[in-house]
Structures are given as C-alpha cells and as structure tokens.
Amino acid sequence: MCLFILPICVNAEEYIISELEIKIDVPSNYLVITRDNYKNNSGMESLGVTPEYMEQVFKNYNAYLDAFDSVTGQEIFIIVNPVNGDYSEYSVEELEELITALESYYASLNGKNIKIEVVNVNGINYFKIDYVQNGYYLINYYLVSNNNGYNFQIQSKTPLAESEKISFHKIIESISFDYEEEVPPVVEDNDVSSKDNSEEKKEDKDQSGKLFTIIGASIGVLIGTVIS
C-alpha cells in the first residue's frame, strides 16, 4: 500500500489569509508570500524582491497571496477585486448563461484560446477559465460573492501538463472560507485544581480499567478488520 500511496503524496503547508478569512494549502515547493508574512519572509531574498516591492504588488493588484515555484517558474495568486454582485447562490445553469460575456471580457484583455466552464468544488460553483495571455498560460478559478470577485490563479510560461492542472485543482479543494484560527481556552486557577483532582481519580481507575481497555482494543481491531 505504501508503494502505491507514496508517489502521489505531496507535502503542503497551510496558509491563512486573515484579512479574507481564507485557509489554503500550498505545496511546499512554492515560496509563499502573503500580506501577513512579507515583512519578515527571508525566502524573498532568493527571488530578489524586497518587502517594499511586495507591498506595492499587494496594493496595486489587490493581491493577497503570491506563491512562486523557482524550479518550474509557475506562480499562484489570490486576487480579490470589488464587484457589484453575488453569484454564490446561482445554479450551474444560471452561471453558464454568463460564460459568453466572460469570454468576451477575457478576449478584450488580449486573451487567446479561452475555455470557460462551471465547476463545483466542495459545494462551491467556480468559473474555471483556461486561457493564454501575453505569453503566459493561465488557469483561473473565479467566484463572485458578497460584492467581491475571488480569483485563484496559476500562471506558467509553458503549457500546463494535465498533472499540473490536477495539482492546482487540489489546491482549490483545500480552500476554506470564513476560516478563523482556534483560540486556546483560558484556564482559571480553580480549573487547574479541579483538573488535578480528576486526574487523581483517573489514576485510581486506571488499574481496574486495563482489562476493559484490552477487550475494547481487541474488539476495535476485529471490527476494523471486518470493515476492511
């Protein structure tokens, strides 16, 4: 099983865009720069960019994440622009009626070989826009919600292989909206003392509970084996 699983495993790191309340997993081969980490991101030196430069990129392009793969030259962006509308509750059929207008819009931006379809990822309908622009091959997953246009984009100077398209789709699958970091609970002094008392009682029960633990573990293994 390990021989089959290992080749398809890709290490990824979790990034939280606090301003957008978005969580996204990006493969570890990317250098990821966000509005939250650009001021102390030592990896930017390898790209020859400064915090001041990145600050202008984020501001001028409404970007919130810029991830760069120095081996392939591919780059991933999260860009959010204000839009008058909300398509988040639209059906697939209603969104498909907008494809022609979108194709015309991307053509006006010097887009070529434009292919647009509606795809559902984790219950969210995105416009998936595959096109070529100014020598770059791009794929956008685009969503309009609450007067914001969310654009998750990958760009490459060479055509994206099918495996690379699948990898990018998996990144989109990792996205969580309205994400908030968990705050550890505050432990009061009386909570600590009550916890100590409960631990003492627990120790008294440990010896008598060992037999039930062994039986329970055995049953669990048996059930797991049958299900497998």
Short mmCIF file of the C-alpha atoms (twelve columns), coordinates in Angstrom:
data_MODEL
# 
_entry.id   MODEL 
# 
loop_
_atom_site.group_PDB 
_atom_site.id 
_atom_site.type_symbol 
_atom_site.label_atom_id 
_atom_site.label_alt_id 
_atom_site.label_comp_id 
_atom_site.label_asym_id 
_atom_site.label_seq_id 
_atom_site.Cartn_x 
_atom_site.Cartn_y 
_atom_site.Cartn_z 
_atom_site.pdbx_PDB_model_num 
ATOM 1   C CA . MET A 1   0.000   0.000  0.000   1 
ATOM 2   C CA . CYS A 2   2.837   2.390  0.823   1 
ATOM 3   C CA . LEU A 3   4.368   1.806  -2.593  1 
ATOM 4   C CA . PHE A 4   1.106   2.905  -4.213  1 
ATOM 5   C CA . ILE A 5   0.473   5.844  -1.883  1 
ATOM 6   C CA . LEU A 6   3.891   7.492  -1.614  1 
ATOM 7   C CA . PRO A 7   4.305   8.588  -5.252  1 
ATOM 8   C CA . ILE A 8   1.104   10.653 -5.144  1 
ATOM 9   C CA . CYS A 9   1.744   12.298 -1.760  1 
ATOM 10  C CA . VAL A 10  2.731   15.965 -1.985  1 
ATOM 11  C CA . ASN A 11  3.843   17.913 1.062   1 
ATOM 12  C CA . ALA A 12  1.759   21.030 1.534   1 
ATOM 13  C CA . GLU A 13  1.721   23.848 4.052   1 
ATOM 14  C CA . GLU A 14  -1.326  25.634 5.404   1 
ATOM 15  C CA . TYR A 15  -1.670  29.387 4.974   1 
ATOM 16  C CA . ILE A 16  -4.327  31.604 6.492   1 
ATOM 17  C CA . ILE A 17  -5.230  34.877 4.781   1 
ATOM 18  C CA . SER A 18  -6.525  36.564 7.911   1 
ATOM 19  C CA . GLU A 19  -7.901  39.613 6.110   1 
ATOM 20  C CA . LEU A 20  -10.079 37.385 3.912   1 
ATOM 21  C CA . GLU A 21  -10.667 34.629 6.493   1 
ATOM 22  C CA . ILE A 22  -9.447  32.091 3.939   1 
ATOM 23  C CA . LYS A 23  -7.331  28.995 4.547   1 
ATOM 24  C CA . ILE A 24  -5.427  27.398 1.671   1 
ATOM 25  C CA . ASP A 25  -2.866  24.587 1.386   1 
ATOM 26  C CA . VAL A 26  0.048   25.267 -0.971  1 
ATOM 27  C CA . PRO A 27  2.669   22.630 -1.926  1 
ATOM 28  C CA . SER A 28  5.923   23.116 -0.039  1 
ATOM 29  C CA . ASN A 29  7.925   23.584 -3.256  1 
ATOM 30  C CA . TYR A 30  6.357   27.059 -3.554  1 
ATOM 31  C CA . LEU A 31  7.729   30.116 -1.800  1 
ATOM 32  C CA . VAL A 32  4.559   31.691 -0.426  1 
ATOM 33  C CA . ILE A 33  4.343   35.421 0.273   1 
ATOM 34  C CA . THR A 34  1.227   36.869 1.872   1 
ATOM 35  C CA . ARG A 35  0.201   40.187 3.344   1 
ATOM 36  C CA . ASP A 36  0.731   38.619 6.749   1 
ATOM 37  C CA . ASN A 37  4.317   37.376 6.253   1 
ATOM 38  C CA . TYR A 38  6.015   39.566 3.618   1 
ATOM 39  C CA . LYS A 39  7.744   41.845 6.131   1 
ATOM 40  C CA . ASN A 40  9.794   39.043 7.670   1 
ATOM 41  C CA . ASN A 41  9.902   36.465 4.872   1 
ATOM 42  C CA . SER A 42  13.584  35.590 4.419   1 
ATOM 43  C CA . GLY A 43  12.805  33.477 1.348   1 
ATOM 44  C CA . MET A 44  12.131  36.614 -0.691  1 
ATOM 45  C CA . GLU A 45  15.877  37.236 -0.939  1 
ATOM 46  C CA . SER A 46  16.200  34.274 -3.311  1 
ATOM 47  C CA . LEU A 47  13.716  35.996 -5.639  1 
ATOM 48  C CA . GLY A 48  15.477  39.329 -5.381  1 
ATOM 49  C CA . VAL A 49  12.389  41.151 -4.113  1 
ATOM 50  C CA . THR A 50  12.047  43.486 -1.152  1 
ATOM 51  C CA . PRO A 51  9.199   43.977 1.335   1 
ATOM 52  C CA . GLU A 52  8.582   47.384 -0.216  1 
ATOM 53  C CA . TYR A 53  8.163   45.827 -3.665  1 
ATOM 54  C CA . MET A 54  5.733   43.191 -2.390  1 
ATOM 55  C CA . GLU A 55  3.756   45.824 -0.546  1 
ATOM 56  C CA . GLN A 56  3.212   47.629 -3.848  1 
ATOM 57  C CA . VAL A 57  2.233   44.371 -5.589  1 
ATOM 58  C CA . PHE A 58  -0.378  43.625 -2.945  1 
ATOM 59  C CA . LYS A 59  -1.702  47.179 -3.071  1 
ATOM 60  C CA . ASN A 60  -1.701  47.789 -6.838  1 
ATOM 61  C CA . TYR A 61  -3.136  44.416 -7.877  1 
ATOM 62  C CA . ASN A 62  -5.386  43.715 -4.879  1 
ATOM 63  C CA . ALA A 63  -3.328  40.558 -4.306  1 
ATOM 64  C CA . TYR A 64  -3.293  38.700 -1.008  1 
ATOM 65  C CA . LEU A 65  -1.008  35.757 -1.827  1 
ATOM 66  C CA . ASP A 66  1.853   35.290 -4.293  1 
ATOM 67  C CA . ALA A 67  3.414   31.810 -4.430  1 
ATOM 68  C CA . PHE A 68  6.411   31.126 -6.689  1 
ATOM 69  C CA . ASP A 69  7.993   27.840 -7.758  1 
ATOM 70  C CA . SER A 70  11.612  28.605 -8.721  1 
ATOM 71  C CA . VAL A 71  12.017  25.225 -10.478 1 
ATOM 72  C CA . THR A 72  9.044   25.369 -12.852 1 
ATOM 73  C CA . GLY A 73  8.628   29.148 -12.859 1 
ATOM 74  C CA . GLN A 74  4.934   28.739 -12.093 1 
ATOM 75  C CA . GLU A 75  3.218   31.324 -9.935  1 
ATOM 76  C CA . ILE A 76  -0.013  31.212 -7.932  1 
ATOM 77  C CA . PHE A 77  -2.018  34.283 -6.931  1 
ATOM 78  C CA . ILE A 78  -5.035  35.111 -4.823  1 
ATOM 79  C CA . ILE A 79  -6.532  38.362 -6.073  1 
ATOM 80  C CA . VAL A 80  -9.754  39.895 -4.774  1 
ATOM 81  C CA . ASN A 81  -11.473 42.814 -6.502  1 
ATOM 82  C CA . PRO A 82  -14.707 44.626 -5.594  1 
ATOM 83  C CA . VAL A 83  -17.580 43.566 -7.867  1 
ATOM 84  C CA . ASN A 84  -21.216 44.625 -7.914  1 
ATOM 85  C CA . GLY A 85  -22.976 41.316 -7.494  1 
ATOM 86  C CA . ASP A 86  -23.187 37.977 -5.785  1 
ATOM 87  C CA . TYR A 87  -23.214 34.774 -7.837  1 
ATOM 88  C CA . SER A 88  -22.628 32.420 -4.918  1 
ATOM 89  C CA . GLU A 89  -26.256 31.248 -4.895  1 
ATOM 90  C CA . TYR A 90  -26.541 30.914 -8.688  1 
ATOM 91  C CA . SER A 91  -27.224 27.484 -10.126 1 
ATOM 92  C CA . VAL A 92  -24.854 25.912 -12.647 1 
ATOM 93  C CA . GLU A 93  -27.325 26.727 -15.434 1 
ATOM 94  C CA . GLU A 94  -27.519 30.396 -14.398 1 
ATOM 95  C CA . LEU A 95  -23.737 30.688 -14.279 1 
ATOM 96  C CA . GLU A 96  -23.361 29.025 -17.673 1 
ATOM 97  C CA . GLU A 97  -25.517 31.800 -19.154 1 
ATOM 98  C CA . LEU A 98  -22.741 34.248 -18.189 1 
ATOM 99  C CA . ILE A 99  -19.949 32.352 -19.946 1 
ATOM 100 C CA . THR A 100 -20.362 34.153 -23.277 1 
ATOM 101 C CA . ALA A 101 -19.995 37.552 -21.577 1 
ATOM 102 C CA . LEU A 102 -16.920 36.314 -19.706 1 
ATOM 103 C CA . GLU A 103 -15.336 35.028 -22.911 1 
ATOM 104 C CA . SER A 104 -15.819 38.451 -24.499 1 
ATOM 105 C CA . TYR A 105 -14.282 40.122 -21.456 1 
ATOM 106 C CA . TYR A 106 -11.153 37.940 -21.486 1 
ATOM 107 C CA . ALA A 107 -10.830 38.386 -25.253 1 
ATOM 108 C CA . SER A 108 -10.825 42.156 -24.689 1 
ATOM 109 C CA . LEU A 109 -7.820  41.632 -22.373 1 
ATOM 110 C CA . ASN A 110 -5.880  40.015 -25.219 1 
ATOM 111 C CA . GLY A 111 -6.802  36.516 -24.055 1 
ATOM 112 C CA . LYS A 112 -6.420  33.644 -26.527 1 
ATOM 113 C CA . ASN A 113 -7.664  30.034 -26.640 1 
ATOM 114 C CA . ILE A 114 -10.230 30.852 -23.965 1 
ATOM 115 C CA . LYS A 115 -12.073 27.902 -22.433 1 
ATOM 116 C CA . ILE A 116 -14.588 28.551 -19.657 1 
ATOM 117 C CA . GLU A 117 -16.654 26.055 -17.720 1 
ATOM 118 C CA . VAL A 118 -18.506 25.950 -14.412 1 
ATOM 119 C CA . VAL A 119 -17.012 23.503 -11.911 1 
ATOM 120 C CA . ASN A 120 -18.198 22.579 -8.439  1 
ATOM 121 C CA . VAL A 121 -15.530 22.299 -5.755  1 
ATOM 122 C CA . ASN A 122 -16.659 21.371 -2.245  1 
ATOM 123 C CA . GLY A 123 -20.156 22.681 -2.920  1 
ATOM 124 C CA . ILE A 124 -18.960 25.988 -4.423  1 
ATOM 125 C CA . ASN A 125 -19.504 26.790 -8.106  1 
ATOM 126 C CA . TYR A 126 -16.498 28.429 -9.742  1 
ATOM 127 C CA . PHE A 127 -15.873 29.663 -13.247 1 
ATOM 128 C CA . LYS A 128 -12.805 27.735 -14.404 1 
ATOM 129 C CA . ILE A 129 -11.085 29.877 -17.042 1 
ATOM 130 C CA . ASP A 130 -8.266  28.329 -19.069 1 
ATOM 131 C CA . TYR A 131 -6.552  30.739 -21.478 1 
ATOM 132 C CA . VAL A 132 -3.322  32.261 -22.829 1 
ATOM 133 C CA . GLN A 133 -2.421  35.902 -22.291 1 
ATOM 134 C CA . ASN A 134 0.720   37.855 -23.131 1 
ATOM 135 C CA . GLY A 135 2.829   34.708 -23.425 1 
ATOM 136 C CA . TYR A 136 1.526   33.116 -20.200 1 
ATOM 137 C CA . TYR A 137 -0.667  30.047 -19.838 1 
ATOM 138 C CA . LEU A 138 -3.218  30.671 -17.111 1 
ATOM 139 C CA . ILE A 139 -5.990  28.924 -15.225 1 
ATOM 140 C CA . ASN A 140 -8.343  30.943 -13.023 1 
ATOM 141 C CA . TYR A 141 -10.919 29.663 -10.579 1 
ATOM 142 C CA . TYR A 142 -13.238 32.643 -10.227 1 
ATOM 143 C CA . LEU A 143 -16.016 33.247 -7.716  1 
ATOM 144 C CA . VAL A 144 -18.211 36.302 -7.116  1 
ATOM 145 C CA . SER A 145 -19.607 36.524 -3.590  1 
ATOM 146 C CA . ASN A 146 -20.752 39.428 -1.410  1 
ATOM 147 C CA . ASN A 147 -19.621 42.056 -3.915  1 
ATOM 148 C CA . ASN A 148 -16.135 40.568 -4.167  1 
ATOM 149 C CA . GLY A 149 -14.563 38.726 -7.077  1 
ATOM 150 C CA . TYR A 150 -12.226 35.995 -5.771  1 
ATOM 151 C CA . ASN A 151 -9.626  34.989 -8.331  1 
ATOM 152 C CA . PHE A 152 -7.411  31.950 -7.619  1 
ATOM 153 C CA . GLN A 153 -4.896  31.867 -10.462 1 
ATOM 154 C CA . ILE A 154 -1.913  29.870 -11.657 1 
ATOM 155 C CA . GLN A 155 0.302   31.087 -14.495 1 
ATOM 156 C CA . SER A 156 3.163   29.477 -16.379 1 
ATOM 157 C CA . LYS A 157 5.405   30.384 -19.311 1 
ATOM 158 C CA . THR A 158 4.922   26.874 -20.701 1 
ATOM 159 C CA . PRO A 159 1.692   24.906 -21.225 1 
ATOM 160 C CA . LEU A 160 0.460   23.270 -18.038 1 
ATOM 161 C CA . ALA A 161 0.586   19.475 -18.086 1 
ATOM 162 C CA . GLU A 162 -2.544  17.587 -17.094 1 
ATOM 163 C CA . SER A 163 -0.885  16.506 -13.835 1 
ATOM 164 C CA . GLU A 164 -0.108  20.148 -13.020 1 
ATOM 165 C CA . LYS A 165 -3.730  21.110 -13.675 1 
ATOM 166 C CA . ILE A 166 -4.847  18.341 -11.310 1 
ATOM 167 C CA . SER A 167 -2.389  19.546 -8.651  1 
ATOM 168 C CA . PHE A 168 -3.768  23.076 -8.898  1 
ATOM 169 C CA . HIS A 169 -7.315  21.740 -8.631  1 
ATOM 170 C CA . LYS A 170 -6.313  20.024 -5.374  1 
ATOM 171 C CA . ILE A 171 -5.103  23.368 -4.066  1 
ATOM 172 C CA . ILE A 172 -8.548  24.810 -4.830  1 
ATOM 173 C CA . GLU A 173 -10.104 21.872 -2.984  1 
ATOM 174 C CA . SER A 174 -8.125  22.826 0.134   1 
ATOM 175 C CA . ILE A 175 -9.648  26.325 0.316   1 
ATOM 176 C CA . SER A 176 -11.866 27.092 3.306   1 
ATOM 177 C CA . PHE A 177 -13.861 30.323 3.510   1 
ATOM 178 C CA . ASP A 178 -14.891 32.106 6.740   1 
ATOM 179 C CA . TYR A 179 -11.932 30.428 8.414   1 
ATOM 180 C CA . GLU A 180 -10.976 31.531 11.912  1 
ATOM 181 C CA . GLU A 181 -7.971  30.370 13.907  1 
ATOM 182 C CA . GLU A 182 -8.853  28.480 17.056  1 
ATOM 183 C CA . VAL A 183 -8.031  30.380 20.227  1 
ATOM 184 C CA . PRO A 184 -6.900  28.127 23.118  1 
ATOM 185 C CA . PRO A 185 -9.216  28.376 26.130  1 
ATOM 186 C CA . VAL A 186 -8.093  30.326 29.184  1 
ATOM 187 C CA . VAL A 187 -7.548  28.023 32.177  1 
ATOM 188 C CA . GLU A 188 -8.514  29.529 35.532  1 
ATOM 189 C CA . ASP A 189 -6.821  28.523 38.803  1 
ATOM 190 C CA . ASN A 190 -9.895  26.643 40.048  1 
ATOM 191 C CA . ASP A 191 -9.974  24.792 36.724  1 
ATOM 192 C CA . VAL A 192 -6.411  23.633 37.325  1 
ATOM 193 C CA . SER A 193 -7.202  22.332 40.815  1 
ATOM 194 C CA . SER A 194 -10.319 20.530 39.622  1 
ATOM 195 C CA . LYS A 195 -8.276  19.052 36.781  1 
ATOM 196 C CA . ASP A 196 -5.693  17.756 39.278  1 
ATOM 197 C CA . ASN A 197 -8.445  16.133 41.359  1 
ATOM 198 C CA . SER A 198 -9.957  14.497 38.310  1 
ATOM 199 C CA . GLU A 199 -6.530  13.152 37.308  1 
ATOM 200 C CA . GLU A 200 -6.095  11.588 40.752  1 
ATOM 201 C CA . LYS A 201 -9.454  9.855  40.431  1 
ATOM 202 C CA . LYS A 202 -8.495  8.769  36.955  1 
ATOM 203 C CA . GLU A 203 -5.307  7.122  38.244  1 
ATOM 204 C CA . ASP A 204 -7.383  5.117  40.739  1 
ATOM 205 C CA . LYS A 205 -9.496  3.792  37.918  1 
ATOM 206 C CA . ASP A 206 -6.610  3.040  35.547  1 
ATOM 207 C CA . GLN A 207 -5.759  -0.346 37.051  1 
ATOM 208 C CA . SER A 208 -9.344  -1.604 37.044  1 
ATOM 209 C CA . GLY A 209 -9.847  -0.246 33.546  1 
ATOM 210 C CA . LYS A 210 -6.894  -2.014 31.909  1 
ATOM 211 C CA . LEU A 211 -8.845  -5.196 31.271  1 
ATOM 212 C CA . PHE A 212 -11.680 -3.278 29.597  1 
ATOM 213 C CA . THR A 213 -9.135  -1.334 27.525  1 
ATOM 214 C CA . ILE A 214 -7.596  -4.562 26.244  1 
ATOM 215 C CA . ILE A 215 -11.012 -6.020 25.438  1 
ATOM 216 C CA . GLY A 216 -12.123 -2.779 23.775  1 
ATOM 217 C CA . ALA A 217 -8.945  -2.584 21.679  1 
ATOM 218 C CA . SER A 218 -9.364  -6.187 20.579  1 
ATOM 219 C CA . ILE A 219 -12.958 -5.573 19.523  1 
ATOM 220 C CA . GLY A 220 -11.896 -2.410 17.673  1 
ATOM 221 C CA . VAL A 221 -9.237  -4.294 15.739  1 
ATOM 222 C CA . LEU A 222 -11.710 -7.056 14.868  1 
ATOM 223 C CA . ILE A 223 -14.344 -4.588 13.633  1 
ATOM 224 C CA . GLY A 224 -11.738 -2.646 11.669  1 
ATOM 225 C CA . THR A 225 -10.514 -5.870 10.052  1 
ATOM 226 C CA . VAL A 226 -14.031 -6.901 9.046   1 
ATOM 227 C CA . ILE A 227 -14.796 -3.467 7.569   1 
ATOM 228 C CA . SER A 228 -11.512 -3.505 5.638   1 
# 
